Amino acid sequence: MRDTRMKVAVREKPSVVPATMALVAAAMLLAGCNTFSGMGQDLQSAGKSVERTAERTK
């Protein structure tokens, strides 16, 4: 005997893992930008300090 019932398409739940991974990656990128910005400011400050010392010892 043949099954005459209609087949219903079952929709799978979207996975939360890719969205979570994307959020974590975005957070890491933003934190990385902040870190590099801070490092640049530190290097700039160190350079100015060396310049001031050089000017004083002339």
Secondary structure, DSSP 8 states (H G I E B T S, - for coil): ----S----------SHHHHHHHHHHHHHHHHHHHHHHHHHHHHHHHHHHHHHHHHT-
